[in-house]
Amino acid sequence: MEGQDLHPSEAPDEDDGISGVVPTASVANSGPEVDSNDNDSAIDMFSRPSSTQSVRASIYDFVEEHGRTYHNFHSGKYLIPNDALEKDRLELQNHIWKLTLDGKLHFTPFSTPPQRVLDVGCGTGTWAIEFALQYPSAHVTGTDLSPIQPNYVPANCVFEIDDAEEEWLFTEPFDYIHGRTLMNCFKDISTVFASVFKALAPGGHFEMQDGCMPFRSADGTLDNTTLLDWCHKTLEGSARVGRRWVDPRNYKVIMEAVGFVDVVETRLKWPLNTWPRDKKLKELGMWVREDMMEILSAVKKVFIAGLGWSVDDADAFVERAKADLMNRNIHGWIDIVVVYGRKPEAL
Ligand SMILES: C[S@@+](CC[C@H](N)C(=O)[O-])C[C@H]1O[C@@H](n2cnc3c(N)ncnc32)[C@H](O)[C@@H]1O
């Protein structure tokens, strides 16, 4: 203990008081005395996290596969990563959507601004944040499987980790529910649309904005390309793992079937690169090409898990599809659907 400045009370006790004493069986087996006073708040100042807190903590333990991370809450449902690359892609796609819709966040015509708003599968939450800023009197909730939303958001915007395929437990009805690029998220989109219908107040609106697969071309230049094959293989692999992509061109019919009225559909196009002459479409094509460069490899898990391909085979396939994407002689596009409808006032 030389050189150490120990306070007398911290110094080891040289005389343990039991030296030379042969313990009796009862002394050897006795443990520390029990404190019958359970209310010593000075010592028991830490509380164990509640079960919901530990669930919250575990949702940040993302699943890692082939150099990407995936959501852990209800793990395995959504086959696209949730890492920094994907978050950047979603930001780029948000820009593409705004360019496509001429800066609008919605096509639904509101007679009065909606007060309770839900964004299902909100991703990085950018749409929800922008909607909250545009409508300061609204309270906007964004839900997603992945906790990838920012911490600093407008006071009228909150995010919750929630699975839209489970029973919806919101206690107050919404005036407007929105969903964007969710075509590959749900096993049964009708069930999710029915949950939306139920969660809306009478007269409330629902709007979906989405892209369709497979890609198309008018002049046959997409035929027999790896890019088109990528669409078919993605659809096939996803279906095999039980996550079939929906065709958003069917949204209108599905919305009407669950009870929505005055359903209005608009169809638009995202060129796959800069091939169109039209200035706006050319600019869109430039951004869509960058978005697609990333998504082409982001779905790799579908080829590996769904089609049984090796990582190397999947990588080589994606590289060939990327080369097609860069080829301006291939005049492909993605069909875009924006559809909104209203829950009737009187049911
Ligand atoms: C392509 S991203 C779109 C994100 C956002 N809507 C946007 O447009 O930027 C799809 C999102 O849906 C989420 N998602 C997938 N399945 C879901 C589910 N069952 N419940 C809630 N969110 C889900 C994913 O985690 C992902 O963030």
The ligand as an SDF file (V2000), in Angstrom:
LIG
                    3D

 27 29  0  0  0  0  0  0  0  0999 V2000
  -39.1970    2.9470  -49.4870 C   0  0  0  0  0  0  0  0  0  0  0  0
  -39.3250    3.4290  -47.8200 S   0  0  0  0  0  0  0  0  0  0  0  0
  -40.3460    4.8830  -47.9650 C   0  0  0  0  0  0  0  0  0  0  0  0
  -40.1940    5.8320  -46.8190 C   0  0  0  0  0  0  0  0  0  0  0  0
  -41.0290    7.1060  -46.9010 C   0  0  0  0  0  0  0  0  0  0  0  0
  -42.4440    6.8250  -47.0330 N   0  0  0  0  0  0  0  0  0  0  0  0
  -40.5760    7.9840  -48.0230 C   0  0  0  0  0  0  0  0  0  0  0  0
  -41.2940    8.1150  -49.0110 O   0  0  0  0  0  0  0  0  0  0  0  0
  -39.4690    8.5330  -47.9140 O   0  0  0  0  0  0  0  0  0  0  0  0
  -40.4590    2.2640  -47.0940 C   0  0  0  0  0  0  0  0  0  0  0  0
  -40.5120    2.3980  -45.5880 C   0  0  0  0  0  0  0  0  0  0  0  0
  -41.5830    1.5790  -45.1030 O   0  0  0  0  0  0  0  0  0  0  0  0
  -41.1680    0.9970  -43.8740 C   0  0  0  0  0  0  0  0  0  0  0  0
  -41.9540   -0.2140  -43.6200 N   0  0  0  0  0  0  0  0  0  0  0  0
  -41.8650   -1.4030  -44.2520 C   0  0  0  0  0  0  0  0  0  0  0  0
  -42.7490   -2.2730  -43.7480 N   0  0  0  0  0  0  0  0  0  0  0  0
  -43.3980   -1.6250  -42.7450 C   0  0  0  0  0  0  0  0  0  0  0  0
  -44.4110   -2.0050  -41.8170 C   0  0  0  0  0  0  0  0  0  0  0  0
  -44.9230   -3.2490  -41.8080 N   0  0  0  0  0  0  0  0  0  0  0  0
  -44.8360   -1.0880  -40.9260 N   0  0  0  0  0  0  0  0  0  0  0  0
  -44.3100    0.1720  -40.9260 C   0  0  0  0  0  0  0  0  0  0  0  0
  -43.3530    0.5790  -41.7710 N   0  0  0  0  0  0  0  0  0  0  0  0
  -42.9000   -0.3050  -42.6680 C   0  0  0  0  0  0  0  0  0  0  0  0
  -39.6960    0.7220  -44.0930 C   0  0  0  0  0  0  0  0  0  0  0  0
  -39.0070    0.5570  -42.8780 O   0  0  0  0  0  0  0  0  0  0  0  0
  -39.2520    1.9510  -44.8870 C   0  0  0  0  0  0  0  0  0  0  0  0
  -38.7660    2.9560  -44.0510 O   0  0  0  0  0  0  0  0  0  0  0  0
  1  2  1  0
  2  3  1  0
  2 10  1  0
  3  4  1  0
  4  5  1  0
  5  6  1  0
  5  7  1  0
  7  8  2  0
  7  9  1  0
 10 11  1  0
 11 12  1  0
 11 26  1  0
 12 13  1  0
 13 14  1  0
 13 24  1  0
 14 15  1  0
 14 23  1  0
 15 16  2  0
 16 17  1  0
 17 18  1  0
 17 23  2  0
 18 19  1  0
 18 20  2  0
 20 21  1  0
 21 22  2  0
 22 23  1  0
 24 25  1  0
 24 26  1  0
 26 27  1  0
M  CHG  2   2   1   9  -1
M  END
$$$$
